Each structure stands twice: as C-alpha cells, then as structure tokens.
Amino acid sequence: MESFRCCRRSCLFVIIIRATLVFCLCSWAQMVSAHSRKYTTPNVKRLTDYFSRISIDEGFSQRFGTQNIQINGTAAKLTLDKTSGAGLVSKSNYHYGFFSAKLKLPAGFASGVVVAFYLSNAEKYPKNHDEIDIEILGRSRRDDWVVQTNVYANGSLSTGREEKFYFWFDPTQDFHYYSVIWNTHHILFLIDNIPVREFPNRGAFTKAYPSKPMSLYVTVWDGSEWATHGGKYPVNYKYGPFVASIADVELNGCSVDGTGSCTKSGGSVSGLDPVDGQDFATLSKEQITAMDWARRKLMFYSYCSDKPRYKVMPSECR
C-alpha cells in the first residue's frame, strides 16, 4: 500500500512537472515577438543610396533635453531618463522631399517609450497643423516594439489615420532605415527601403493631405499615457535610461526660407517638388509587391478597419 502511495505521488509529481513545462512552453511561444520570426524579405531598390548623408550639427538644432543629447558627426544618441526625453529638429522647413535616418532602438524592457521620426508644423500652425509620423512604440513584452505610421492635415487630430506594423527584425540590435517620401503625388513610408504604406494625393485623400512646409523631428520621450495598450503599461525607469541612436541622416527636400523661396539641398533653385522623378512619383512593380508583402504579413491595425472608433469612416476608407 505504501509503495502504491509512493507510486501515485511520483506519478502526480510527473504530471505536475509535465503540465508546468507545457504551460511554460505555451507562455514562451506567446511571448515570442514578431521580429524573431523568420521572413524572406522582398528585393527592392535602395532609395537611401540616392542621397548623401549630412552631419547632425549641419541639419539639426537641439529641440529639448539638451543634457540628454550626444552628437558625434553623422551620429547622435538621444536618451530618455527620469529627468527628460530628448529631441532634434531640422534647421530648415521643407515643402516635400525625401527624409531618412538609420535608427537603433533602446534595448531591454521599454514599455511606454516612444522613438519618433516625423515631419510637423505644429509650432507654426498650432490649430491647423500638418504631420507625417513614424512613431516606434515600446511594448509590454520585453524587446518587442511596433511601428505606427500616421498622417494629419489641417489640424485633423480627431481623425487619426494610424496604421501599425510588427517588425521583421529586432530593431534594438542594429541600425535600420526609416524613410518618408512626401511630394505632390503621395506620401510613402519605408522601413529598410521596403514600402509599408502609401497615402496618395488624389481623390478622397486630397482633403487629408499635408500641404504646408514642415520641420523634421527625431525624438525619444515618455508616452506612458497612451503608447502601450492605451497607457496600461507606463515607462518603468528602473530599466532605463533608454538610449535611441541615430545615424546616416538624409534631408533631401525643398527647403523654405523666410522669403518663401524654395531650394534643393545644395543651393540649386527648384520647384516645390524636388523628388518628382519616376523613382519617387510612382511605385515600381517590385515596390508594389514588397508593400503588399509588408501589409499582409506585418500590419495588424488600420484605421480603415476600426469601425468601433469611427461612427462615420474617413472618406478615403469608403
């Protein structure tokens, strides 16, 4: 009888151990972030090879968090800690152009941290501003980030046009390109030269299309109130400081000076659309294929599918 009890206890112990292992394995599988999956990325033209890089001091002023900004030639580090975030702003305002930088995100648990690469004129037009956003949001799981794109025009903050994507790589381990094309034809968001979203300037989109000159910003800041599950997971500073690195900046746009005239970088007089060639005006077949791949595999939210949020969908969604 005693040996039966021992056997039963042993069997029960084995069952508990097995159940625990199964639970742990399932939990681990759920925690595996999207960028750890293996993807074969499409081949695309490297638009980032078309332009020269500029030094940080040449292209930017320090916007806030000066004590948390370290500049070294064509590279910089922006830090978020308990005292402040950090931000750079372009010295020029631009009306259309190609804007790109390589970014490396803070490693470790970064819930609530926001790293942003965006164009805006909110300071000049506080009630009627335009904005083109790439916002990279820290998540509630370790080393798991997502990228959110957004477009505002004429102060339409109440109608966000967000689309969110998982990464196909770990953005904390190395530098990767984040780029925006903005011209009379369309706005195109690219990651490592792969288009992930196009916002055309035609039809129903026209009223929502940014039209005024904007500055380029690169920032890291505390988005605890909204960035992670609507603010459910705020920044935990015991895992900080949070350091975002930037390098290989490209600002090839129509810079607008105080008189309203327009010049390309380098000083040659141009029209209002310096990136209007075929490589920038329309998508090639390979770019269309690549964007379709990114949206099928990696996009997990689009404002055009958010019926609970909008009683009346934005006109371009209908």
VENNORJO-V623436 format. One record per residue. PSI is psi in whole degrees, 0 to 359 (* if undefined). OMEGA is omega in whole degrees, 0 to 359 (999 if undefined). BURIAL is 1 if it has 16 or more other C-alpha atoms within 10 Angstrom, else 0. Layout:
PSI,OMEGA,BURIAL  PSI,OMEGA,BURIAL
//
This chain:
318,179,0  318,181,0  330,176,0  316,179,0  318,179,0  317,180,0  317,180,0  318,178,0  319,179,0  317,180,0  318,179,0  320,179,0  315,179,0  318,180,0  317,180,0  316,180,0  315,180,0  317,180,0  320,179,0  317,179,0  317,179,0  316,179,0  315,181,0  318,180,0  320,178,0  318,179,0  318,179,0  318,180,0  322,179,0  332,183,0  347,180,0  123,185,0  160,186,1  325,185,1  352,177,1  351,176,0  154,182,0  121,179,0  142,170,0  108,186,0  148,179,0  155,174,0  132,179,0  161,175,1  136,182,0  89,180,0  335,179,1  347,177,1  355,185,0  338,190,0  157,178,0  155,177,0  155,177,1  159,176,1  155,180,1  315,181,1  329,179,1  321,187,0  340,191,1  155,165,1  158,177,1  117,188,1  313,177,0  164,180,0  43,184,1  321,182,1  345,181,0  19,179,1  126,175,1  122,183,0  134,178,0  85,178,0  244,182,0  8,182,1  159,177,1  158,173,1  130,178,1  130,187,1  137,169,1  123,173,1  190,184,1  336,184,0  326,187,0  161,164,1  203,180,1  149,181,1  145,174,1  150,176,1  141,181,1  146,179,1  335,180,0  154,166,1  148,185,1  140,171,1  93,185,1  158,178,1  183,175,1  123,186,1  127,187,1  152,173,1  154,172,1  130,181,1  146,171,1  125,189,1  160,178,1  136,179,1  163,176,1  194,184,0  113,188,1  36,178,1  132,177,1  351,179,1  137,179,1  125,171,1  123,188,1  141,175,1  106,191,1  160,175,1  139,181,1  153,171,1  29,184,1  329,181,1  326,180,0  326,181,0  72,188,0  335,181,0  1,185,0  47,191,0  163,174,1  158,179,1  142,174,1  115,192,1  136,156,1  109,180,1  126,182,1  120,194,1  127,173,1  147,186,1  180,181,1  350,178,1  148,184,0  134,175,0  28,181,1  111,180,1  158,171,1  158,178,1  131,179,1  128,174,1  150,181,1  154,178,1  129,172,1  148,173,1  133,175,1  40,174,1  21,184,1  56,182,1  331,183,0  346,179,0  79,177,1  144,179,0  56,185,1  144,165,1  137,186,1  144,185,1  145,166,1  157,173,1  155,172,1  10,178,1  171,176,1  108,186,1  358,179,1  349,187,1  338,183,0  172,177,0  142,175,1  151,183,1  137,172,1  123,191,1  152,176,1  131,167,1  129,178,1  113,178,1  192,183,1  344,186,1  315,185,1  169,166,1  131,181,1  127,176,1  132,182,1  144,172,1  123,186,1  42,178,1  0,177,1  119,178,1  133,177,1  341,181,1  138,174,1  134,177,0  98,188,1  155,177,1  70,180,1  160,175,0  227,184,0  340,180,0  337,192,0  317,181,0  337,181,0  13,187,1  125,178,1  133,188,1  349,185,1  153,179,1  147,183,1  159,172,1  157,176,1  134,180,1  145,169,1  121,188,1  158,165,1  132,186,1  170,183,1  109,178,1  34,185,1  326,186,1  341,186,0  338,197,0  324,185,1  107,181,1  49,177,0  27,179,0  8,181,0  327,181,0  95,181,1  171,177,1  132,176,1  104,189,1  354,174,0  343,176,0  358,181,0  184,359,1  159,183,1  117,187,1  121,173,1  133,182,1  143,181,1  142,180,1  167,173,1  53,180,1  138,175,1  119,176,1  88,181,1  88,183,1  179,177,1  102,182,1  138,185,1  118,179,1  186,185,0  340,181,0  352,180,0  359,178,0  165,186,0  132,177,1  149,171,1  161,173,1  132,186,1  345,170,0  350,183,0  139,182,0  139,181,0  176,170,0  196,184,0  3,185,1  77,185,1  347,178,1  61,183,1  9,177,1  174,185,0  326,181,0  344,184,0  341,184,1  324,181,1  161,177,0  136,174,0  170,178,0  320,181,0  327,177,0  321,177,1  317,178,1  317,181,1  319,180,1  321,176,1  319,177,0  312,182,1  320,183,1  325,177,1  319,187,0  328,196,0  337,180,1  129,179,1  358,175,0  136,171,0  136,180,0  332,181,1  351,178,1  3,185,0  76,182,0  324,177,0  332,183,0  324,186,0  120,173,0  323,174,0  119,182,0  145,172,1  146,189,1  326,182,0  346,180,0  345,186,0  *,999,0
//
